[in-house]
Amino acid sequence: MSKDPTQIILRPVITEKSTLLRERNREVCFAVARTANKSEIKKAVEHLFKVKVDTVRTQIRPGKERRLGRSSGYRPDWKKAFVRLKEGEKMIEYFEGA
């Protein structure tokens, strides 16, 4: 592995949509490093959580505009990864690995 897995997988994304995907499709959602590709994400999840990964889908989310008084700026863009586990694998508990 070229990078440290903890630098690739930044944090889990826990939303209503990610909870439904977790229950229905055996998918978990993570915020990942912008420079990470799908194969690096797959290896990092397999290494950190000791599970087998079936597929990885990624998307780059645009940063939101934030204001403080008269000045405004943008939060940085970030990358989200949807990781589907293979059939028969135990579901990832977010606080057990990293």
PyRosetta script that sets phi, psi and omega in degrees:
from pyrosetta import init, pose_from_sequence

init()
pose = pose_from_sequence("MSKDPTQIILRPVITEKSTLLRERNREVCFAVARTANKSEIKKAVEHLFKVKVDTVRTQIRPGKERRLGRSSGYRPDWKKAFVRLKEGEKMIEYFEGA")
pose.set_psi(1, 131.3)
pose.set_omega(1, -175.1)
pose.set_phi(2, -77.5)
pose.set_psi(2, -32.0)
pose.set_omega(2, -178.3)
pose.set_phi(3, -119.5)
pose.set_psi(3, 161.4)
pose.set_omega(3, 175.4)
pose.set_phi(4, -70.2)
pose.set_psi(4, 132.1)
pose.set_omega(4, -178.1)
pose.set_phi(5, -59.2)
pose.set_psi(5, -30.3)
pose.set_omega(5, -180.0)
pose.set_phi(6, -75.3)
pose.set_psi(6, -14.9)
pose.set_omega(6, 174.1)
pose.set_phi(7, -88.2)
pose.set_psi(7, -17.6)
pose.set_omega(7, 178.6)
pose.set_phi(8, -87.2)
pose.set_psi(8, -51.3)
pose.set_omega(8, 178.5)
pose.set_phi(9, -89.9)
pose.set_psi(9, 111.0)
pose.set_omega(9, -175.0)
pose.set_phi(10, -87.3)
pose.set_psi(10, -48.4)
pose.set_omega(10, -178.6)
pose.set_phi(11, -167.5)
pose.set_psi(11, 157.3)
pose.set_omega(11, 173.2)
pose.set_phi(12, -76.6)
pose.set_psi(12, 150.1)
pose.set_omega(12, 175.0)
pose.set_phi(13, -104.0)
pose.set_psi(13, 113.1)
pose.set_omega(13, -176.8)
pose.set_phi(14, -111.5)
pose.set_psi(14, 102.2)
pose.set_omega(14, 178.5)
pose.set_phi(15, -133.1)
pose.set_psi(15, 177.7)
pose.set_omega(15, 177.1)
pose.set_phi(16, -62.9)
pose.set_psi(16, -43.1)
pose.set_omega(16, -179.1)
pose.set_phi(17, -65.7)
pose.set_psi(17, -43.1)
pose.set_omega(17, -178.8)
pose.set_phi(18, -68.1)
pose.set_psi(18, -31.2)
pose.set_omega(18, 176.8)
pose.set_phi(19, -68.2)
pose.set_psi(19, -40.8)
pose.set_omega(19, 176.5)
pose.set_phi(20, -64.6)
pose.set_psi(20, -42.1)
pose.set_omega(20, 177.8)
pose.set_phi(21, -63.0)
pose.set_psi(21, -36.8)
pose.set_omega(21, 179.5)
pose.set_phi(22, -64.4)
pose.set_psi(22, -41.7)
pose.set_omega(22, -178.0)
pose.set_phi(23, -75.8)
pose.set_psi(23, -41.0)
pose.set_omega(23, -173.2)
pose.set_phi(24, -87.9)
pose.set_psi(24, -44.1)
pose.set_omega(24, -169.9)
pose.set_phi(25, -112.3)
pose.set_psi(25, 5.6)
pose.set_omega(25, -177.2)
pose.set_phi(26, 57.9)
pose.set_psi(26, 41.0)
pose.set_omega(26, 178.5)
pose.set_phi(27, -113.1)
pose.set_psi(27, 141.5)
pose.set_omega(27, 173.4)
pose.set_phi(28, -120.0)
pose.set_psi(28, 153.8)
pose.set_omega(28, -173.1)
pose.set_phi(29, -120.0)
pose.set_psi(29, 132.9)
pose.set_omega(29, -179.5)
pose.set_phi(30, -131.7)
pose.set_psi(30, 148.5)
pose.set_omega(30, 165.4)
pose.set_phi(31, -86.2)
pose.set_psi(31, 128.4)
pose.set_omega(31, -175.4)
pose.set_phi(32, -125.0)
pose.set_psi(32, 169.0)
pose.set_omega(32, 178.8)
pose.set_phi(33, -65.6)
pose.set_psi(33, 143.2)
pose.set_omega(33, -178.0)
pose.set_phi(34, -62.3)
pose.set_psi(34, -29.3)
pose.set_omega(34, -176.0)
pose.set_phi(35, -87.8)
pose.set_psi(35, -5.8)
pose.set_omega(35, -176.9)
pose.set_phi(36, -77.0)
pose.set_psi(36, 138.7)
pose.set_omega(36, 175.2)
pose.set_phi(37, -101.2)
pose.set_psi(37, 177.2)
pose.set_omega(37, -172.7)
pose.set_phi(38, -63.6)
pose.set_psi(38, -39.7)
pose.set_omega(38, -179.1)
pose.set_phi(39, -68.6)
pose.set_psi(39, -36.3)
pose.set_omega(39, 176.7)
pose.set_phi(40, -67.2)
pose.set_psi(40, -39.0)
pose.set_omega(40, 178.3)
pose.set_phi(41, -64.3)
pose.set_psi(41, -43.4)
pose.set_omega(41, 179.7)
pose.set_phi(42, -60.7)
pose.set_psi(42, -46.8)
pose.set_omega(42, 179.9)
pose.set_phi(43, -64.9)
pose.set_psi(43, -38.1)
pose.set_omega(43, -179.0)
pose.set_phi(44, -66.5)
pose.set_psi(44, -43.2)
pose.set_omega(44, 179.3)
pose.set_phi(45, -65.6)
pose.set_psi(45, -42.6)
pose.set_omega(45, 179.2)
pose.set_phi(46, -63.6)
pose.set_psi(46, -37.9)
pose.set_omega(46, -179.0)
pose.set_phi(47, -72.9)
pose.set_psi(47, -44.6)
pose.set_omega(47, -175.7)
pose.set_phi(48, -72.1)
pose.set_psi(48, -41.6)
pose.set_omega(48, -171.5)
pose.set_phi(49, -108.4)
pose.set_psi(49, -1.5)
pose.set_omega(49, 176.9)
pose.set_phi(50, 56.6)
pose.set_psi(50, 48.7)
pose.set_omega(50, 176.9)
pose.set_phi(51, -130.7)
pose.set_psi(51, 165.9)
pose.set_omega(51, 176.3)
pose.set_phi(52, -100.0)
pose.set_psi(52, 132.2)
pose.set_omega(52, -176.7)
pose.set_phi(53, -101.4)
pose.set_psi(53, 135.1)
pose.set_omega(53, 178.1)
pose.set_phi(54, -88.0)
pose.set_psi(54, -61.4)
pose.set_omega(54, -178.7)
pose.set_phi(55, -137.9)
pose.set_psi(55, 160.1)
pose.set_omega(55, 176.1)
pose.set_phi(56, -132.9)
pose.set_psi(56, 128.6)
pose.set_omega(56, 173.7)
pose.set_phi(57, -117.7)
pose.set_psi(57, 141.0)
pose.set_omega(57, -179.4)
pose.set_phi(58, -128.0)
pose.set_psi(58, 155.7)
pose.set_omega(58, 172.6)
pose.set_phi(59, -150.5)
pose.set_psi(59, 147.6)
pose.set_omega(59, 177.7)
pose.set_phi(60, -100.6)
pose.set_psi(60, 121.2)
pose.set_omega(60, -177.6)
pose.set_phi(61, -95.5)
pose.set_psi(61, 130.6)
pose.set_omega(61, 179.4)
pose.set_phi(62, -73.3)
pose.set_psi(62, 146.8)
pose.set_omega(62, 178.3)
pose.set_phi(63, -71.7)
pose.set_psi(63, 150.0)
pose.set_omega(63, -178.6)
pose.set_phi(64, -88.8)
pose.set_psi(64, 155.1)
pose.set_omega(64, 175.3)
pose.set_phi(65, -78.1)
pose.set_psi(65, 134.9)
pose.set_omega(65, 177.4)
pose.set_phi(66, -126.5)
pose.set_psi(66, 142.9)
pose.set_omega(66, -178.5)
pose.set_phi(67, -120.3)
pose.set_psi(67, 147.0)
pose.set_omega(67, 171.4)
pose.set_phi(68, -138.2)
pose.set_psi(68, 97.8)
pose.set_omega(68, -175.5)
pose.set_phi(69, 69.7)
pose.set_psi(69, -127.5)
pose.set_omega(69, -179.7)
pose.set_phi(70, -83.4)
pose.set_psi(70, -22.9)
pose.set_omega(70, -176.3)
pose.set_phi(71, -87.0)
pose.set_psi(71, 148.6)
pose.set_omega(71, 178.2)
pose.set_phi(72, -135.5)
pose.set_psi(72, 157.0)
pose.set_omega(72, 178.8)
pose.set_phi(73, -156.1)
pose.set_psi(73, -175.7)
pose.set_omega(73, -178.8)
pose.set_phi(74, -123.3)
pose.set_psi(74, 140.3)
pose.set_omega(74, 170.7)
pose.set_phi(75, -72.5)
pose.set_psi(75, 156.0)
pose.set_omega(75, -179.0)
pose.set_phi(76, -69.8)
pose.set_psi(76, 152.4)
pose.set_omega(76, 173.3)
pose.set_phi(77, -66.5)
pose.set_psi(77, 152.4)
pose.set_omega(77, 179.4)
pose.set_phi(78, -141.3)
pose.set_psi(78, 160.9)
pose.set_omega(78, -175.1)
pose.set_phi(79, -110.7)
pose.set_psi(79, 135.8)
pose.set_omega(79, -179.6)
pose.set_phi(80, -117.1)
pose.set_psi(80, 139.8)
pose.set_omega(80, 179.0)
pose.set_phi(81, -124.0)
pose.set_psi(81, 130.8)
pose.set_omega(81, 173.6)
pose.set_phi(82, -102.5)
pose.set_psi(82, 117.7)
pose.set_omega(82, -174.8)
pose.set_phi(83, -112.2)
pose.set_psi(83, 119.5)
pose.set_omega(83, 177.7)
pose.set_phi(84, -97.3)
pose.set_psi(84, 129.3)
pose.set_omega(84, 179.6)
pose.set_phi(85, -86.5)
pose.set_psi(85, 152.7)
pose.set_omega(85, 177.8)
pose.set_phi(86, -69.3)
pose.set_psi(86, 156.3)
pose.set_omega(86, -179.5)
pose.set_phi(87, -63.9)
pose.set_psi(87, 135.5)
pose.set_omega(87, 179.5)
pose.set_phi(88, 94.1)
pose.set_psi(88, -10.8)
pose.set_omega(88, 178.3)
pose.set_phi(89, -81.3)
pose.set_psi(89, 147.5)
pose.set_omega(89, 177.4)
pose.set_phi(90, -74.1)
pose.set_psi(90, 147.9)
pose.set_omega(90, -179.1)
pose.set_phi(91, -70.6)
pose.set_psi(91, 144.2)
pose.set_omega(91, -179.2)
pose.set_phi(92, -72.9)
pose.set_psi(92, 129.9)
pose.set_omega(92, 168.4)
pose.set_phi(93, -96.7)
pose.set_psi(93, 125.0)
pose.set_omega(93, -168.7)
pose.set_phi(94, -62.3)
pose.set_psi(94, -26.4)
pose.set_omega(94, -173.3)
pose.set_phi(95, -99.3)
pose.set_psi(95, 9.3)
pose.set_omega(95, -176.9)
pose.set_phi(96, -93.2)
pose.set_psi(96, -29.4)
pose.set_omega(96, -171.4)
pose.set_phi(97, -96.4)
pose.set_psi(97, -65.1)
pose.set_omega(97, -169.9)
pose.set_phi(98, -92.8)
pose.dump_pdb("model.pdb")
